[in-house]
Amino acid sequence: MSTSAASHLPPAYPARAPWGTAPKLRAWQAAALGTYLTEQPRDYLAVATPGAGKTTFALRVATELLDRGVVERITIVAPTEHLKTQWAEAAAKVGIAIDPKFANAQGRHSADFQGVAVTYAGVASKPMLHRARTEAAPTLVILDEIHHGGDALSWGDAIREAFEPATRRLALTGTPFRSDTAAIPFVRYELDEQATLRSSADYTYGYAEALRDGVVRPVLFLAYGGNMRWKTKAGDEVEARLGEPLTKDLTAHAWRTALDPAGEWIPSVLHAADKRLTEVRHHVPDAGGLVIASDQSSARAYAKQLEAICGEKPAVVLSDDAGASRRIEEFSDGDARWMVAVRMVSEGVDVPRLCIGVYATSTSTPLFFAQAIGRFVRARRRGETASVFLPSVPLILQHAANLELERDHALDRKGRAEEGDEGIWAPEEDLLARAQAAEQAMDSTGSFEALQSDAEFDHVLFDAQQFGMGAMPGSEEEQDYLGLPGLLEPDQMSHLLRERQRKQQRNGGGREAAARVSAHRALAQHRKELNTLVSAYARKSGQPHAVVHAELRRSCGGPELATATTEQVTQRVETIRRWIVGRR
């Protein structure tokens, strides 16, 4: 068989075994496979958006290398125990027998298997065992979600030690790389124009491309704010509105108050999400929903509230539950409405029928957010849409607006933060640990007590643009968005949203809601939208935020943002939207 790229792009790609995962490779998979087989690299990094089909691509590489005698053994390294089983089942469909139950204590597997699936933690616990296995036969190592290879210095060292002798290494990731400066094993780094070492992928397939190709679903983000009230350690009661500009500490407390199961925010948002799920199921009968919770107690409480709302008991998946994998599989294969889970479902878990999400967690790192949203974007047929319900927190809305952006892993950042990105350059695990430690300390000292919350539908965010503002749950404006069809192409979605916004404006934009929005709140909303778009453009162009703001002032006129009028800010919003579209 020829190794030229052209020879690996036929309409119906032949297979060595029953090719169950995909009878025909997608265009990006075929192109990536062509470059791989032409160049025959020892190390190859494929970055593809969640839902694009990285598993299918990797297993096709594996079958080719096995058929050609380049390798005799496969080792798959995955982040979680559940994903080991998921990989083994996918491999079985293409004729590769993988043992997902391989244990370090045994050190060997049955001759029935051509390889094993292990976790990063398992490799780190006995790297020399895995090195010996790698040296024993020509081996292809598939490193799924390779950024986990930098989770800790010891993990990186272990992965490097174990798989340095491998004949071939195929690294995969579907989310933005880590935001710390820990080098990831077997990833190539090159100097950029700013003399910063930056990861270099051999093939990249982003969300925007996948959306254009109909490989992933368009995502509709529905943001909810509302009044929050809590008590401090000193006994003072504090009240603030989630969705308005607040200090970092006030935002954190308001956010936690919203997520408190005893308040009204969560039940209102869950009720709206269930209504949206009902609407989607009119068009996609087996559509399912996932609530991502911060902790186990919250997950159980949310499940009880959902059961009261829809009359059906949700599947509850907890990280320390031995039956978690089985419950995920049962939910994936069935047609139940809801699953509630903590962090373990945020990455890699493949439940294609998930169409509705509720981001009910206080975790705010860009990597975790991208992983979580990745659970909802896998398209089974053209036109399926995803809807994710969010708290109206600026950092989370920024992550949502930046969904299409591609970020490489940069070293030598020296810890500096960009405007609007407070702390995102810290290590992902450090951010998670810091947030969890702060919450635990706050709870143990009694320094925080959620008292009351309510929900207000703020707006819909789609394609970095906002539609609607300031409506109460159950209002006509909210129902207008919840009733969107479940089958729409991206351009149809954009057109329908604009038409509905124009209709609302003609009808007074929801007069009761508009009456509640004062001039200063409206201006604050426009400023927030502008800052979100500036952040998105800055990431795409590589320019500092201040430079982008200055260019907007030169283009549109007017004073600096702090003293600009609503009309001037709106003009800048429209201008930068055109700039963003122009750079696609």
C-alpha positions, 0 to 999 in steps of 0.5 A: 500500500502506498504511503502517499497522502492521496492514496489514503483519501478514497471515498470508501476507505478499506479496513483490516477488520469490521470498521464499526466506529466509522465506515467512512473517515471524516475529511479531517481524519482522512487528511490527518491519516494521510499526513501521518502515513506519509511522514511516518513520525515517531511522535505525532500530536493531533488536536481535535475539538471534542466530538470530532472523532479522535478515537476513530482517527487513533484506532485507524492509525493503530490498524494501519501500523499493525497491518504493516508490521510497524508495531505489534502491541498497543498501549492506550493511556487514558485519564480515567478508569471509565475511559479505559473501558470506552477505548477497549470497546471502540477498539474491539469494533475495529478488530483490536483486542485491548485489555482495560482490566490490566493491573500493575500487580499482575504485570501481564495480560492474556495472549488474547489481547493485542494491548492494554488500556491504562490510566496516567495514574497507573503508569505513574505508580509503576513506570518501570513496569510499563517501560519493560512492557514497551521494550518487550515488543514494538509498541504504539502508545496512544496518549489520550488527553495528553495534557494530563501528562503534565498534571504533576512533575512526577507524572510527566517524569513517569510517562517519559520514563515508561514510553521513551522506548516506544516505536510510535507515540500518538498524542491526542487532545480535544481541549485547550492545552494546560495554562501552566508552564509545565512541559508536556512529555512528547510534545514539540515546542517551538519559539513564536514571534514573542520568543515564547516556547509554544506547543506545535500540533501536527494536525489541528481541527478546531471547533469552528471548522467542525461546526462548519463541517457539521461534525459538532453541534452549535451551542446555545448558552443561556445565562441566568443572573438574579438577586443573591443574599448571604451572611459573612463570618462577622454576621453581616448580610450582603446582597448583590446581583449575579450578572452585574459587575462585582468584585472578585470576592463578591462574584465568588460569593454570589455564584456559590449562593446561586448554586446552593440547593436551598435557594431558588436559583437552581430550581428555576434554572433546572425547571427551564432546562427541563422545559428546553429538554422537552422541546428538543425531544420533540425533534430528537426523541432520545435527547438527554441532559447533564447537570455538572455539580461541584460536589456530591451533596449538591449533586444528590440535592439537584437530582431530587429537585429534577425528579420533582420537576420532571417526575423521573429519577435522574441517574446520579454519577459520583466519582467514588461510586464503584458503579459509576461506569455502569451507570454512565453506560446505561444512561448512554444506551437508554433514553432517560431524561437526566444525569447528574454528575460531579467532575468525572463526566467532564472529560472524554466520556462519550454520551452522544445523546446529551443535548442539554447541559446545566453548568452548576459548578463553581469550577472556572478554569478554561480547560475544565469548561472546555472539557465540560462543554465538549460533552454536549457538542457531538453531532449524530446528524446535521442540525442537532443543537446543544443548549447549556445553562450557565450562571451569569458570571463574567469569567464563565461567559468569557469562556463561552464566547471563546469556545471557537478559539484555539490555544496552544500550550505556551511555556515561559509565561512567567505567571503574568496574567492578561487583562480580564484573565485573572489567574488563568495562567496558574496551573489547572490543578492549582486553580482547582485545589485553591478553589476547593481549599477556599470553599472548605475553609469558608465552610469550616470557619462558618464565614459564608452562609447562603441565605436567599437567591432567585433567578433572572434570565439574562441573555442567550449567547451564541457565536460570541453574540448576545440576544435578550436581557433581563427577563424573569423565569417563565416570562414570554421572552424566556419561553421564546428562547426555550422553545427553539427547535432542536434541529437547526443549522448554525446559520438558521440558529443565528437567523432565528435568534436575530429575528426573535430579537427584532420581534422583541424590540418591536414589541417593546423587548419585554416591557416589564423586563425592560422597565426593570433595566436602568440606564446604568445596568444597560450600559454595564451590560454593553460594556461587559459584552464589549470586554468579552468580544475584545478578549476573544479578538485579542486571543485570535490576533495576539494583540493585548487588550489595551491595543484592541480597545485603542484601535476601536477608539480610533475606528469609532471615535469617542472617549475611553470605555469608562466614559463612553456612552451606550451608543458609543459602546454599542458601535464598538461592539458592532465593529469588533464583531465584524473584525472577529468574523473577518478573521475566521 
